[in-house]
Amino acid sequence: MTDSLDQNQKIKKLRELIKDIDIGMLTTTDEDGSLRSRPMSTNSEIESNGDLWFFVYGSSHKVLEVEQHHQVNVSFSDPNKQRYVSVSGAAQLVRDRNKIEQLWKPQLQAWFPKGLEEPDIALLKVSVQKAEYWDTPSSLVAHTVGLLQSITTGEKANIGENEKVNLT
């Protein structure tokens, strides 16, 4: 019971850290084995189990990469709040019309001009398996004071919380 409670708390913390960071860098593996990253919007959506959803064109190059190499990484950063999150997991293309309608937001019209009528619209689901986050003091002053204390005392700086989370 305690392990599942701890796991739920870790996922909740992960969701809290990501929810205000709209853009994540999705990293996939290209045909030649090189890594490729591009900015993607989560629309502030992260499922209670940690899954992430991205709107995509089903025939896009990133989808072809995912179909060949399911493992992806998504990294998020909010330097103003000193929050950094890296998640990795398996991605898959989803064309479920109900899920597309459920997650649709009007601002997506900028990338999908035909809206829900776009014939190639789809979702990329990332089932998060592992994550790591860094949540440090949010103000620059607090962060600087911590670093200065470290320098003067010779002790390691307390730069905040760092946690690895295994969701599998």
Accessible surface in RSA format (square Angstrom, percent):
REM  Atomic radii and reference values for relative SASA: ProtOr
REM  Chains: A
REM  Algorithm: Lee & Richards
REM  Probe-radius: 1.40
REM  Slices: 20
REM RES _ NUM      All-atoms   Total-Side   Main-Chain    Non-polar    All polar
REM                ABS   REL    ABS   REL    ABS   REL    ABS   REL    ABS   REL
RES MET A   1   201.66 104.4 153.80 101.8  47.86 114.0 131.45 111.8  70.22  93.0
RES THR A   2    92.04  65.5  88.70  89.9   3.34   8.0  54.89  73.7  37.15  56.2
RES ASP A   3   119.85  83.9 113.32 112.8   6.52  15.4  37.04  87.2  82.81  82.6
RES SER A   4    61.96  52.4  55.62  74.2   6.35  14.6  48.11 102.5  13.85  19.4
RES LEU A   5    97.52  54.3  96.15  68.8   1.37   3.5  97.52  68.5   0.00   0.0
RES ASP A   6    57.95  40.6  56.99  56.7   0.96   2.3  14.66  34.5  43.29  43.2
RES GLN A   7    49.04  27.4  48.52  35.5   0.52   1.2  28.31  60.3  20.73  15.7
RES ASN A   8    91.37  63.0  85.25  82.4   6.12  14.7  22.28  53.6  69.09  66.8
RES GLN A   9   101.79  56.9  95.47  69.8   6.32  15.0  35.85  76.3  65.94  50.0
RES LYS A  10    69.32  33.8  67.50  41.4   1.83   4.3  26.58  23.9  42.74  45.5
RES ILE A  11    17.64  10.0  17.64  13.1   0.00   0.0  17.64  12.7   0.00   0.0
RES LYS A  12   134.71  65.7 132.94  81.6   1.78   4.2  77.21  69.5  57.50  61.3
RES LYS A  13    56.10  27.4  52.77  32.4   3.32   7.9  31.52  28.4  24.58  26.2
RES LEU A  14     0.38   0.2   0.38   0.3   0.00   0.0   0.38   0.3   0.00   0.0
RES ARG A  15    85.21  35.8  85.13  43.4   0.08   0.2   9.22  12.6  75.99  46.1
RES GLU A  16    77.85  44.7  76.40  57.8   1.46   3.5  28.42  55.0  49.43  40.4
RES LEU A  17     2.52   1.4   2.46   1.8   0.06   0.1   2.50   1.8   0.02   0.1
RES ILE A  18     1.25   0.7   1.25   0.9   0.00   0.0   1.25   0.9   0.00   0.0
RES LYS A  19    87.38  42.6  84.47  51.8   2.91   6.9  39.78  35.8  47.60  50.7
RES ASP A  20    84.79  59.4  53.38  53.1  31.41  74.3  18.89  44.5  65.89  65.7
RES ILE A  21    13.33   7.6  10.10   7.5   3.23   7.8  13.33   9.6   0.00   0.0
RES ASP A  22    61.42  43.0  56.55  56.3   4.87  11.5  29.74  70.0  31.68  31.6
RES ILE A  23    81.17  46.2  72.13  53.7   9.04  21.8  72.13  51.9   9.04  24.5
RES GLY A  24     0.58   0.7   0.00   N/A   0.58   0.7   0.58   1.6   0.00   0.0
RES MET A  25    77.74  40.3  77.74  51.5   0.00   0.0  66.33  56.4  11.41  15.1
RES LEU A  26     0.00   0.0   0.00   0.0   0.00   0.0   0.00   0.0   0.00   0.0
RES THR A  27    23.87  17.0  22.56  22.9   1.31   3.1  13.92  18.7   9.95  15.0
RES THR A  28     1.12   0.8   0.00   0.0   1.12   2.7   1.12   1.5   0.00   0.0
RES THR A  29    26.31  18.7  26.09  26.4   0.22   0.5  11.48  15.4  14.82  22.4
RES ASP A  30    21.92  15.4  21.92  21.8   0.00   0.0   0.68   1.6  21.24  21.2
RES GLU A  31   107.66  61.8  78.39  59.3  29.27  69.7  45.64  88.3  62.02  50.6
RES ASP A  32   119.93  84.0  78.29  77.9  41.63  98.4  51.32 120.8  68.60  68.4
RES GLY A  33    46.62  57.5   0.00   N/A  46.62  57.5  25.82  70.9  20.80  46.6
RES SER A  34    53.53  45.2  43.32  57.8  10.20  23.5  45.15  96.2   8.37  11.7
RES LEU A  35   131.90  73.5 104.06  74.4  27.84  70.0 104.20  73.2  27.70  74.5
RES ARG A  36    96.29  40.4  90.83  46.3   5.46  13.0  19.26  26.3  77.03  46.7
RES SER A  37    62.10  52.5  30.76  41.1  31.33  72.2  16.04  34.1  46.06  64.5
RES ARG A  38    37.91  15.9  37.23  19.0   0.68   1.6  27.20  37.2  10.71   6.5
RES PRO A  39    85.81  62.5  71.46  65.1  14.35  52.2  71.63  59.1  14.18  88.1
RES MET A  40    18.71   9.7  14.56   9.6   4.14   9.9   9.34   7.9   9.37  12.4
RES SER A  41    21.05  17.8  11.79  15.7   9.26  21.3  10.04  21.4  11.02  15.4
RES THR A  42     0.89   0.6   0.27   0.3   0.62   1.5   0.00   0.0   0.89   1.3
RES ASN A  43    10.84   7.5   7.05   6.8   3.79   9.1   4.53  10.9   6.31   6.1
RES SER A  44    58.38  49.3  41.85  55.9  16.53  38.1  21.02  44.8  37.35  52.3
RES GLU A  45    56.41  32.4  55.21  41.8   1.20   2.9   4.42   8.6  51.98  42.4
RES ILE A  46    11.51   6.5   3.96   3.0   7.55  18.2   4.48   3.2   7.03  19.1
RES GLU A  47    54.23  31.1  48.05  36.3   6.18  14.7  12.57  24.3  41.65  34.0
RES SER A  48    85.42  72.2  71.07  94.9  14.35  33.1  37.35  79.5  48.08  67.4
RES ASN A  49    84.30  58.1  73.47  71.0  10.83  26.1  37.22  89.6  47.08  45.5
RES GLY A  50     0.00   0.0   0.00   N/A   0.00   0.0   0.00   0.0   0.00   0.0
RES ASP A  51    13.29   9.3  13.29  13.2   0.00   0.0   0.00   0.0  13.29  13.3
RES LEU A  52     0.05   0.0   0.05   0.0   0.00   0.0   0.05   0.0   0.00   0.0
RES TRP A  53    21.77   8.7  19.53   9.5   2.24   5.3  19.58  10.4   2.19   3.5
RES PHE A  54     0.12   0.1   0.12   0.1   0.00   0.0   0.12   0.1   0.00   0.0
RES PHE A  55    16.75   8.4   4.81   3.0  11.94  31.1   4.81   2.9  11.94  34.2
RES VAL A  56     3.08   2.0   0.00   0.0   3.08   7.4   3.08   2.7   0.00   0.0
RES TYR A  57    74.21  34.6  72.67  41.3   1.54   4.0  62.66  47.1  11.56  14.2
RES GLY A  58     6.78   8.4   0.00   N/A   6.78   8.4   0.00   0.0   6.78  15.2
RES SER A  59    83.82  70.8  61.03  81.5  22.79  52.5  45.70  97.3  38.12  53.4
RES SER A  60    23.43  19.8  13.98  18.7   9.45  21.8  23.43  49.9   0.00   0.0
RES HIS A  61    74.38  40.7  66.80  46.4   7.58  19.4  51.02  52.6  23.36  27.2
RES LYS A  62    40.52  19.8  38.77  23.8   1.75   4.2   4.35   3.9  36.18  38.5
RES VAL A  63     0.97   0.6   0.97   0.9   0.00   0.0   0.97   0.8   0.00   0.0
RES LEU A  64    89.39  49.8  88.18  63.1   1.20   3.0  88.73  62.3   0.66   1.8
RES GLU A  65     2.86   1.6   0.08   0.1   2.78   6.6   2.86   5.5   0.00   0.0
RES VAL A  66     0.79   0.5   0.79   0.7   0.00   0.0   0.79   0.7   0.00   0.0
RES GLU A  67    93.83  53.9  74.17  56.1  19.66  46.8  32.62  63.1  61.21  50.0
RES GLN A  68   116.06  64.9  86.34  63.1  29.72  70.8  32.14  68.4  83.92  63.6
RES HIS A  69    73.50  40.2  67.80  47.1   5.71  14.6  47.95  49.4  25.55  29.7
RES HIS A  70    98.25  53.7  93.94  65.3   4.31  11.0  67.66  69.7  30.59  35.6
RES GLN A  71   101.89  57.0  96.26  70.3   5.64  13.4  64.12 136.5  37.78  28.7
RES VAL A  72     7.20   4.7   0.00   0.0   7.20  17.3   5.14   4.5   2.05   5.6
RES ASN A  73    44.06  30.4  43.39  41.9   0.67   1.6  20.40  49.1  23.66  22.9
RES VAL A  74     0.06   0.0   0.06   0.1   0.00   0.0   0.06   0.1   0.00   0.0
RES SER A  75    44.21  37.4  41.49  55.4   2.72   6.3  24.88  53.0  19.32  27.1
RES PHE A  76     4.83   2.4   0.00   0.0   4.83  12.6   1.93   1.2   2.90   8.3
RES SER A  77    60.08  50.8  44.11  58.9  15.98  36.8  15.83  33.7  44.25  62.0
RES ASP A  78    25.17  17.6  23.23  23.1   1.94   4.6   6.73  15.8  18.44  18.4
RES PRO A  79    79.57  58.0  74.55  68.0   5.02  18.3  74.78  61.7   4.79  29.8
RES ASN A  80   133.93  92.4 112.59 108.8  21.34  51.4  29.14  70.1 104.79 101.3
RES LYS A  81    80.35  39.2  79.53  48.8   0.83   2.0  50.90  45.8  29.46  31.4
RES GLN A  82    36.94  20.7  36.94  27.0   0.00   0.0   2.39   5.1  34.55  26.2
RES ARG A  83    56.53  23.7  56.53  28.8   0.00   0.0   0.32   0.4  56.21  34.1
RES TYR A  84    71.16  33.2  71.16  40.5   0.00   0.0  56.69  42.6  14.47  17.8
RES VAL A  85     2.41   1.6   0.00   0.0   2.41   5.8   0.49   0.4   1.93   5.2
RES SER A  86    33.59  28.4  31.58  42.1   2.01   4.6  15.89  33.8  17.70  24.8
RES VAL A  87     1.01   0.7   0.27   0.2   0.74   1.8   0.82   0.7   0.19   0.5
RES SER A  88    34.58  29.2  33.94  45.3   0.64   1.5  19.66  41.9  14.92  20.9
RES GLY A  89     0.00   0.0   0.00   N/A   0.00   0.0   0.00   0.0   0.00   0.0
RES ALA A  90    30.29  27.8  28.68  44.3   1.61   3.7  28.74  40.5   1.55   4.1
RES ALA A  91     1.67   1.5   0.00   0.0   1.67   3.8   0.25   0.4   1.42   3.8
RES GLN A  92    89.87  50.3  87.82  64.2   2.04   4.9  24.23  51.6  65.63  49.8
RES LEU A  93    47.31  26.3  21.27  15.2  26.04  65.5  21.27  14.9  26.04  70.1
RES VAL A  94    22.94  15.1  19.60  17.7   3.33   8.0  22.94  19.9   0.00   0.0
RES ARG A  95   125.23  52.6 100.76  51.4  24.47  58.3  60.03  82.0  65.19  39.5
RES ASP A  96    71.55  50.1  58.74  58.5  12.81  30.3  23.46  55.2  48.09  48.0
RES ARG A  97    98.15  41.2  93.74  47.8   4.41  10.5  61.70  84.3  36.45  22.1
RES ASN A  98   116.57  80.4 109.99 106.3   6.58  15.8  27.69  66.6  88.87  85.9
RES LYS A  99    35.36  17.3  33.61  20.6   1.75   4.2  19.40  17.5  15.96  17.0
RES ILE A 100     2.70   1.5   2.70   2.0   0.00   0.0   2.70   1.9   0.00   0.0
RES GLU A 101    88.55  50.8  72.45  54.8  16.10  38.3  18.68  36.1  69.86  57.0
RES GLN A 102   123.47  69.0  88.34  64.6  35.13  83.6  43.15  91.8  80.32  60.9
RES LEU A 103     9.84   5.5   8.05   5.8   1.78   4.5   9.58   6.7   0.26   0.7
RES TRP A 104    45.39  18.2  28.03  13.6  17.36  40.8  15.86   8.5  29.53  47.9
RES LYS A 105    55.27  27.0  55.20  33.9   0.07   0.2  33.38  30.0  21.89  23.3
RES PRO A 106   107.21  78.1  99.21  90.4   8.00  29.1 101.79  84.0   5.42  33.7
RES GLN A 107   105.78  59.2  91.18  66.6  14.59  34.7  58.13 123.7  47.65  36.1
RES LEU A 108     6.30   3.5   6.30   4.5   0.00   0.0   6.30   4.4   0.00   0.0
RES GLN A 109    85.26  47.7  81.31  59.4   3.94   9.4  38.29  81.5  46.97  35.6
RES ALA A 110    83.86  77.1  42.77  66.0  41.09  93.5  56.21  79.2  27.65  73.3
RES TRP A 111   153.96  61.8 143.42  69.4  10.55  24.8 117.35  62.6  36.61  59.4
RES PHE A 112     7.77   3.9   7.77   4.8   0.00   0.0   7.77   4.7   0.00   0.0
RES PRO A 113    92.59  67.5  75.48  68.8  17.11  62.2  77.36  63.9  15.23  94.7
RES LYS A 114   129.92  63.4 114.97  70.5  14.95  35.6  76.21  68.6  53.71  57.2
RES GLY A 115     4.61   5.7   0.00   N/A   4.61   5.7   4.61  12.7   0.00   0.0
RES LEU A 116    48.62  27.1  43.02  30.8   5.59  14.1  43.02  30.2   5.59  15.1
RES GLU A 117   139.77  80.2 122.05  92.3  17.72  42.2  55.78 107.9  83.99  68.6
RES GLU A 118    22.06  12.7  19.45  14.7   2.61   6.2   0.00   0.0  22.06  18.0
RES PRO A 119   108.73  79.2  73.32  66.8  35.41 128.7  84.64  69.9  24.09 149.7
RES ASP A 120    32.13  22.5  30.32  30.2   1.81   4.3  20.03  47.1  12.10  12.1
RES ILE A 121     6.78   3.9   1.74   1.3   5.04  12.2   1.74   1.3   5.04  13.7
RES ALA A 122     0.00   0.0   0.00   0.0   0.00   0.0   0.00   0.0   0.00   0.0
RES LEU A 123     0.01   0.0   0.01   0.0   0.00   0.0   0.01   0.0   0.00   0.0
RES LEU A 124     0.00   0.0   0.00   0.0   0.00   0.0   0.00   0.0   0.00   0.0
RES LYS A 125    46.04  22.5  46.04  28.2   0.00   0.0   1.29   1.2  44.75  47.7
RES VAL A 126     0.23   0.2   0.23   0.2   0.00   0.0   0.23   0.2   0.00   0.0
RES SER A 127    38.02  32.1  38.02  50.7   0.00   0.0  24.76  52.7  13.26  18.6
RES VAL A 128     9.72   6.4   0.24   0.2   9.48  22.8   0.24   0.2   9.48  25.7
RES GLN A 129    54.49  30.5  54.49  39.8   0.00   0.0  11.59  24.7  42.90  32.5
RES LYS A 130   121.70  59.4 121.40  74.5   0.30   0.7  64.54  58.1  57.16  60.9
RES ALA A 131     6.78   6.2   0.00   0.0   6.78  15.4   3.67   5.2   3.12   8.3
RES GLU A 132    40.64  23.3  40.18  30.4   0.46   1.1   9.13  17.7  31.51  25.7
RES TYR A 133     5.07   2.4   5.07   2.9   0.00   0.0   0.00   0.0   5.07   6.3
RES TRP A 134    86.57  34.7  86.57  41.9   0.00   0.0  68.76  36.7  17.81  28.9
RES ASP A 135    27.84  19.5  21.96  21.9   5.88  13.9   1.81   4.3  26.03  26.0
RES THR A 136    17.34  12.3  10.46  10.6   6.88  16.4  11.88  16.0   5.46   8.3
RES PRO A 137    45.33  33.0  32.02  29.2  13.31  48.4  44.27  36.6   1.06   6.6
RES SER A 138    71.19  60.2  58.61  78.2  12.58  29.0  24.74  52.7  46.45  65.1
RES SER A 139    54.45  46.0  46.18  61.6   8.27  19.0  46.43  98.9   8.02  11.2
RES LEU A 140   136.66  76.1 127.36  91.1   9.31  23.4 129.53  91.0   7.14  19.2
RES VAL A 141   110.93  73.0 108.15  97.9   2.78   6.7 110.81  96.3   0.12   0.3
RES ALA A 142    44.66  41.1  32.98  50.9  11.67  26.6  38.90  54.8   5.76  15.2
RES HIS A 143    38.03  20.8  35.80  24.9   2.23   5.7  19.01  19.6  19.02  22.1
RES THR A 144    57.58  41.0  57.26  58.1   0.32   0.8  46.69  62.7  10.89  16.5
RES VAL A 145    71.30  46.9  70.79  64.1   0.50   1.2  71.22  61.9   0.08   0.2
RES GLY A 146    18.39  22.7   0.00   N/A  18.39  22.7  16.11  44.2   2.27   5.1
RES LEU A 147    74.83  41.7  74.02  53.0   0.82   2.0  74.02  52.0   0.82   2.2
RES LEU A 148    98.61  54.9  98.31  70.3   0.30   0.7  98.61  69.3   0.00   0.0
RES GLN A 149   109.27  61.1 107.68  78.7   1.59   3.8  33.49  71.3  75.78  57.5
RES SER A 150    21.48  18.2  15.99  21.3   5.49  12.6   4.79  10.2  16.69  23.4
RES ILE A 151   133.00  75.7 108.35  80.7  24.65  59.4 115.32  83.0  17.68  48.0
RES THR A 152   113.24  80.5  75.64  76.7  37.60  89.6  72.85  97.9  40.39  61.1
RES THR A 153    87.36  62.1  54.83  55.6  32.53  77.5  59.30  79.6  28.06  42.4
RES GLY A 154    69.99  86.3   0.00   N/A  69.99  86.3  34.28  94.1  35.71  80.0
RES GLU A 155   123.50  70.9 115.94  87.7   7.55  18.0  39.58  76.6  83.91  68.5
RES LYS A 156   194.39  94.8 158.88  97.5  35.52  84.6 112.34 101.1  82.05  87.4
RES ALA A 157    21.69  19.9  10.72  16.5  10.97  25.0  12.40  17.5   9.29  24.6
RES ASN A 158   124.47  85.8 105.30 101.8  19.17  46.2  39.98  96.2  84.49  81.7
RES ILE A 159    80.58  45.9  78.29  58.3   2.29   5.5  79.15  57.0   1.43   3.9
RES GLY A 160    37.36  46.1   0.00   N/A  37.36  46.1  16.56  45.5  20.79  46.6
RES GLU A 161    75.68  43.5  67.28  50.9   8.41  20.0  35.04  67.8  40.64  33.2
RES ASN A 162    78.51  54.1  52.32  50.6  26.19  63.1  22.91  55.1  55.60  53.7
RES GLU A 163    53.40  30.7  50.39  38.1   3.01   7.2   5.42  10.5  47.98  39.2
RES LYS A 164   151.30  73.8 136.74  83.9  14.57  34.7  80.09  72.1  71.21  75.9
RES VAL A 165     2.99   2.0   0.00   0.0   2.99   7.2   1.32   1.1   1.67   4.5
RES ASN A 166    82.03  56.6  71.95  69.5  10.08  24.3  29.01  69.8  53.02  51.2
RES LEU A 167    28.96  16.1   2.35   1.7  26.62  66.9   2.40   1.7  26.56  71.5
RES THR A 168   121.95  86.7  58.68  59.5  63.27 150.8  75.08 100.9  46.86  70.8
END  Absolute sums over single chains surface
CHAIN  1 A     9679.8       8164.6       1515.2       5310.7       4369.1
END  Absolute sums over all chains
TOTAL          9679.8       8164.6       1515.2       5310.7       4369.1
